[in-house]
Amino acid sequence: MNKNLKIAISFILYYSPSFVKEKIKAIKDKKELEEGMARAKRTKVSKEELLVIIDNLDLDTDIMLHTSIMNVGKVTGGAKFIANTIKERVVDMGNHTLLVSALPYRGGFKDYLEKDPVFDVRTAPIAMGEVNSRISTFPGAYRSIHPTHSVVAIGPRSKEYIDEHFLDDTPFGKHSPYYKLLKNKAKILLFGATLNNLTYVHAVEDMVGSIYMHRYYCKKDYEVDCIDANGKIINVKTKCHHPLKCIGRDVSVLYDDMIKEEVMKVFPFGEAQVMQIDVYKFTKFYLNYLKGGRSIYGKFTVTQDINNRINELLESINQ
C-alpha cells in the first residue's frame, strides 16, 4: 500500500464512528499477531547471534530502549533472555541507567485520552511488549508518573530521569525522561522497533517551542488523575498530538541521512534490525533538518522566529 493511500484511509477512519474504528483495530491487531507468528515459524535467532550484535554495540552511557521482538522472528530464550541480557551485558548498571518506554495503551494517543483514563503508577499496564514489561519488574525499577508516555528507569540516575515527568504540559518537555537523554548524552536502542518508535524526536520538536509545536498538537489540554506509588492523586495536565495533523508523520524518512551523518548504526536482527542512535548527534541532526524546512511531517516554511530559535538551540548544545 503506497503512502498516499494510507493517508487517505487514515483520514476516512478518523471521521468514522467508534464502533467502526474498534472493529478495524481488532482486524489490524489480529493481522499483526498472525504476521508475528509467521515470522516466528520461518525465522529463528539464536542466543549466540544476539550476543554478537550486543558485543558490537558502543553503549558506554545511559540507554533508552524500545523493543518490538514480534518484528524479529523467534529469539531463543524469548523475552526473559533478552531482558536479562540487556540488563547484564548492554548497560553497566553500576554507572549508567537503563530506560524503557512504558506507555499504558496501544493505538491512538488522543483516543486513549478521550476515554478519561486514570493512571495508577502501581498497576497501569505496559503495552510496549514483554521485554519492557519484564524490565519494569526488575529490582530498583522506577516508573514515571505520566498518563500517556510513562517511562521505567533502572540505575543511578533513575529518579533524576522520572521524578518530574508530570510537571510538563506535554509528555516530552524539559522535565521528561526523553528530554533529559540529551543532558546525559545517552543513546537509544531500537531492538526490532522501527524509527517510527523513536519517541525522542518529539522532545527535539518540543525544544523548538510553541512557534513550531502548534503544527501538530491539539489546542485542547487534557487533565488526567494520576496515582503515585504512595496512593496520592496528582492531577496532570497534558497536550496531545492531533491525529489529523500527524497522519502523514513518518520518521523513516530520516533513515538514510541518519546513517550517512553517522547518527545511527544499524545491525541486522532476524527480519528486523537493531538501531543504535546517539542522542546528542541526533539532536543536532534533526534541528538542522528542521532548519532546512523538512520534518517528519513533510516540508514546511521556516519563519525567522523558528530559524532564530533553532540557532539558539544549536549554539547551546554545542557549548
C-alpha positions in Angstrom: 0.0 0.0 0.0 1.5 3.3 -1.0 1.8 6.2 1.4 -0.9 8.4 -0.2 -3.4 5.6 0.1 -2.5 5.0 3.7 -3.0 8.7 4.5 -6.4 8.7 2.7 -7.6 5.7 4.7 -6.4 7.3 7.9 -8.5 10.4 7.1 -11.6 8.2 6.5 -11.0 6.3 9.7 -10.7 9.5 11.7 -14.2 10.5 10.8 -15.7 7.0 11.2 -17.9 6.0 14.1 -16.2 4.5 17.2 -17.6 1.0 16.5 -16.0 1.1 13.0 -12.7 2.2 14.5 -12.8 -0.6 17.1 -13.6 -3.2 14.5 -10.8 -2.2 12.2 -8.4 -2.0 15.2 -9.3 -5.6 16.1 -8.7 -6.7 12.5 -5.4 -4.9 12.5 -4.3 -6.4 15.8 -5.2 -9.9 14.6 -3.3 -9.4 11.4 -0.2 -8.2 13.3 -0.4 -11.2 15.6 -0.6 -13.6 12.6 2.3 -11.9 10.9 4.4 -12.2 14.1 3.5 -15.9 14.5 4.5 -16.4 10.8 7.9 -14.7 11.4 8.5 -16.9 14.4 8.0 -20.0 12.3 10.2 -19.0 9.5 13.0 -17.0 11.2 15.0 -18.2 14.2 17.6 -16.1 16.0 20.0 -17.9 18.3 21.3 -16.6 21.7 24.7 -16.5 20.1 23.6 -14.3 17.2 22.0 -11.8 19.7 25.2 -11.8 21.8 27.3 -11.0 18.7 25.1 -8.0 18.0 25.3 -6.8 21.6 29.1 -7.1 21.7 29.3 -4.8 18.6 27.3 -2.1 20.3 29.0 1.0 21.7 27.0 1.8 24.7 29.1 3.3 27.5 26.3 5.6 28.6 22.7 5.7 29.7 20.4 3.8 27.3 16.7 4.3 26.3 15.3 1.1 24.9 12.4 0.5 22.5 11.6 -3.1 21.6 9.4 -5.0 19.2 10.5 -8.6 19.2 7.5 -9.6 17.1 9.1 -7.9 14.1 12.3 -10.1 14.5 11.1 -13.7 14.5 11.7 -16.2 17.2 14.6 -15.4 19.5 15.9 -18.4 21.5 15.2 -17.8 25.2 12.5 -15.3 24.4 11.7 -12.1 26.2 13.2 -13.3 29.5 16.6 -13.9 28.0 16.6 -10.6 26.0 15.6 -8.6 29.1 18.2 -10.2 31.3 20.9 -9.9 28.6 20.2 -6.2 28.1 20.4 -5.5 31.8 23.5 -7.6 32.3 25.6 -7.1 29.2 24.3 -3.9 27.4 24.2 -1.5 30.3 26.8 -1.0 33.1 24.1 -0.7 35.8 26.6 0.5 38.4 27.4 3.6 36.4 24.6 4.0 33.9 20.8 4.0 33.7 18.5 1.9 31.6 15.2 3.3 30.5 12.3 1.7 28.7 9.1 3.1 27.2 6.1 2.2 29.4 3.1 3.5 27.6 -0.1 2.1 29.1 -2.0 1.7 25.9 -1.8 0.7 22.2 -3.3 2.7 19.5 -4.1 6.4 19.3 -2.7 9.0 21.7 -5.9 11.0 21.6 -8.3 8.0 21.6 -6.8 6.9 24.9 -7.1 10.4 26.5 -10.7 10.7 25.3 -11.6 7.7 27.4 -10.9 9.8 30.5 -8.4 7.3 32.0 -6.9 7.2 35.5 -3.2 6.4 35.5 -2.0 4.4 38.6 1.8 4.1 38.5 1.5 1.0 40.7 -0.8 -1.0 38.4 -1.1 0.6 35.0 -0.3 -1.9 32.2 2.8 -1.6 30.0 1.6 -2.1 26.4 5.1 -1.9 24.9 6.0 -5.6 24.7 7.1 -8.4 27.0 10.7 -7.3 27.2 9.8 -3.8 28.5 7.3 -5.4 30.9 9.9 -7.7 32.3 12.5 -5.0 32.7 9.9 -3.0 34.7 9.7 -5.8 37.3 13.5 -5.8 38.0 14.6 -4.7 41.5 15.2 -0.9 41.6 13.0 -0.1 38.7 11.0 3.2 39.0 8.2 4.4 36.7 7.5 8.0 35.8 4.1 9.5 36.5 2.6 10.5 33.2 -0.8 9.3 31.8 0.3 8.7 28.2 4.1 8.4 27.9 5.3 6.9 31.1 8.9 5.6 31.3 10.6 3.0 33.5 14.2 3.6 34.6 16.7 1.5 36.5 20.1 2.7 37.6 21.9 5.5 39.4 20.0 8.3 37.6 16.6 6.6 37.6 14.9 9.1 39.9 16.6 12.0 38.2 15.0 10.9 34.9 11.5 10.1 36.2 10.7 12.2 39.3 9.5 15.3 37.5 7.8 13.9 34.4 4.3 15.0 35.5 5.4 18.7 35.7 5.3 19.5 31.9 2.3 20.3 29.9 3.5 17.9 27.1 4.9 14.3 27.5 8.2 15.4 26.1 9.1 18.7 27.9 12.2 19.7 29.9 11.2 17.6 32.9 10.6 14.5 31.0 12.9 11.5 30.8 13.0 11.9 27.0 14.3 15.5 27.2 16.9 14.5 29.8 18.5 12.0 27.5 20.3 14.9 25.8 21.7 16.3 29.1 23.2 12.9 29.9 24.4 12.2 26.3 22.5 9.0 26.3 22.0 6.6 23.4 18.8 5.0 22.1 18.4 1.3 21.1 15.6 0.2 18.8 15.5 -3.6 19.3 13.3 -4.8 16.4 11.4 -1.5 16.7 11.4 0.9 13.8 12.3 4.6 13.6 8.6 5.4 13.9 9.0 4.2 17.6 11.6 6.9 18.1 9.8 8.9 20.8 12.8 11.2 21.4 12.1 13.0 18.1 9.2 14.7 19.8 11.4 16.0 22.6 13.5 17.8 20.0 10.4 19.3 18.4 9.3 20.5 21.8 12.7 22.2 22.3 11.8 24.5 19.4 8.8 25.6 21.4 5.3 26.8 20.6 6.3 28.6 17.4 6.7 25.1 15.9 4.7 22.8 18.3 1.4 24.3 17.3 1.7 22.4 14.0 1.0 19.0 15.5 -0.6 19.4 18.9 -4.4 19.7 19.7 -5.5 23.0 21.1 -7.2 21.2 24.0 -5.4 20.4 27.2 -6.3 17.1 28.9 -6.4 16.7 32.6 -5.8 13.2 34.0 -5.8 12.0 37.6 -2.6 10.0 38.2 -1.9 8.0 41.4 1.7 7.8 42.7 3.5 5.0 44.5 2.0 6.1 47.8 -1.6 6.3 46.6 -1.6 10.1 46.3 -3.6 11.6 43.5 -1.8 14.0 41.2 -3.8 15.9 38.5 -1.6 16.0 35.4 -2.3 18.3 32.5 -1.0 17.3 29.1 -1.3 18.2 25.5 -1.9 15.6 22.8 -0.7 15.2 19.2 -3.5 15.9 16.8 -4.4 12.7 14.8 -5.2 14.6 11.6 -2.0 16.7 11.7 0.1 13.6 12.4 -1.4 11.3 9.7 1.5 11.9 7.4 4.1 11.6 10.1 6.9 9.3 9.0 10.2 9.1 11.0 11.6 6.6 8.5 12.3 9.5 6.1 15.3 10.2 8.3 16.8 6.7 8.0 19.4 7.2 5.1 20.6 10.6 6.3 21.0 9.3 9.9 23.3 6.6 8.7 25.2 9.0 6.3 25.7 11.5 9.1 26.8 8.8 11.5 24.0 9.5 13.8 22.9 5.9 13.8 24.4 2.4 13.5 22.3 -0.5 12.2 22.7 -4.2 12.7 20.6 -6.9 11.0 18.5 -8.8 13.6 16.3 -11.6 12.3 13.7 -10.0 10.0 14.3 -6.6 11.6 17.2 -4.5 12.8 18.9 -3.2 16.0 19.5 0.5 15.6 21.9 2.4 17.9 21.2 6.2 17.9 23.5 8.8 19.5 21.1 11.3 21.2 23.5 14.3 21.0 24.2 13.7 17.3 20.6 13.1 16.6 19.5 16.3 18.3 21.9 18.4 16.1 20.9 16.4 13.1 17.2 16.9 13.5 17.4 20.6 14.4 19.3 21.2 11.2 16.8 19.1 9.3 14.0 21.4 10.6 16.1 24.4 9.8 16.1 23.3 6.2 12.3 23.3 6.1 12.0 19.5 6.4 10.3 17.5 9.1 8.9 14.0 9.7 5.5 15.6 8.8 6.8 16.9 5.4 8.1 20.2 4.2 7.2 23.5 5.9 8.0 27.2 5.8 10.7 28.2 8.2 9.9 31.5 9.8 12.6 33.8 11.1 11.4 33.0 14.7 11.9 29.3 14.1 15.3 29.9 12.5 16.4 32.0 15.4 15.2 29.5 17.9 17.0 26.6 16.2 20.2 28.6 16.0 19.9 29.3 19.8 19.4 25.6 20.5 22.3 24.5 18.3 24.6 27.0 20.0 23.5 25.9 23.4 24.1 22.2 22.8 27.5 22.8 21.2 28.8 24.6 24.3 
